[in-house]
Amino acid sequence: MKFDPAAKLQLSINLSAYDGVNPAICDSATFAFSRAELMSDTFEGKTEGCFLYSRHWNPTNQVLSSSLAAMEGTEAGWVTGSGMSAITATILQICNSGDHIISSITTYGGTYAFLQNWLPKFNIGVTFVDITDLNAVKNAVQPNTRLIFTETLTNPLLQVSDIPELAKISKENRLKLVVDNTFTPMIFSPCLMSADVVVYSLTKFINGKNDCVAGAICSSDEFIDSLIDVHSGTAMLLGPVLDPWRSSSIRKNLFTLHIRMKKHSENAMYLAIKMKEQGLKVRYPGLPGHPQHKTFKKMMNTNYGFGGILSLDMETTDNAGKLMTAMQDDGVGYLAVSLGYFKTLFSSSGTSTSSEIPLETQMSMGLSPGLIRMSIGLDQDIESTWKKIKNCLNKI
Ligand SMILES: *Cc1c(COP(=O)(O)O)cnc(C)c1O
């Protein structure tokens, strides 16, 4: 039987008698110890279940982290102030100066900029590859390679990473496979396909309300412990911890994620089919013509569909701009970056969230200047949304 993230999440709730059904927020930076030895033991990492200081652990953050770990099928999790801090803390925990990373060339623009422009400060090299070309990945391995970084569904080209195959390559070469699953929570469970670490921007689908920026790291107990080690943990020492008030509000939204993902997927599939019929250049992993449709199907958990993101190539910046403005004016959604909101959001990737990627690289990876990334909302009447989009297309 396939893993069901929503069922695991629901089973993870462990309520004692007379507890509030929604866990109370623990609004404290520091925690008192009953005895002096207990405090020193905690610093040594010898105590379990003791709270020290909220940059390290806080009960409210622990509740959200455990919920996310249950959803991912991992031993542990830790929550951060942004998706970028989850990604950067993970990479900096694994890599030392002089090490090397293999990364998908199509990633979130911030991740690309971190790998390409920021890591050279510490003499960490990166080889960017087409992540769907497994031979290219194998050939990029060097003696100092420490990790493979990819997104399960890449931003914004919607390529699908073959996680089990990438995990094989990383195991053979003793690398860590780090997967950003931001576009496809519940749809994919990368750690159950042998990835070592899964990272999230909670800002997107998981929270789904566009009211905050947050992130998460899910992995083994060993990896999370190393991240928050008081002497050497990257997360503990760089300090990107999430505020417990936010943890509490994100966790409430987490428990409706399964319903939202189904609806996002259903609506995106409907629009992708209509756009295809119309002869438009639409890319959506649920369409049988998508180059990695089969890989997606092989890996997906049942019931959550093919996700809420599609891309539409209008070929020129001008056409993309006109269509997006018309769609916003006609109430299809908002011309805004980000994704996973209940309203449809669209942006032209080349000039926004992927603008960190140089133009020549954008061209060589197939990122057209007219590419619109659409995060499809939870519209109740998607047929009327399609009618609006068709009217907008007719105006161009
Ligand atoms: C948004 C995003 C990020 C960065 O997350 P923040 O919460 O904005 O820091 C990383 N990866 C992907 C795939 C994203 O969409």
The ligand as a Gaussian input file, in Angstrom:
#p B3LYP/6-31G(d) Opt

LIG

0 1
 C        9.738000      30.202000      -2.574000
 C       10.650000      29.085000      -2.762000
 C       11.813000      28.976000      -1.996000
 C       12.232000      30.042000      -0.998000
 O       11.373000      30.091000       0.081000
 P       11.146000      31.409000       1.014000
 O       10.137000      30.949000       1.988000
 O       10.679000      32.494000       0.098000
 O       12.469000      31.732000       1.608000
 C       12.616000      27.865000      -2.178000
 N       12.300000      26.904000      -3.071000
 C       11.191000      26.978000      -3.831000
 C       10.897000      25.890000      -4.796000
 C       10.339000      28.068000      -3.719000
 O        9.235000      28.135000      -4.481000

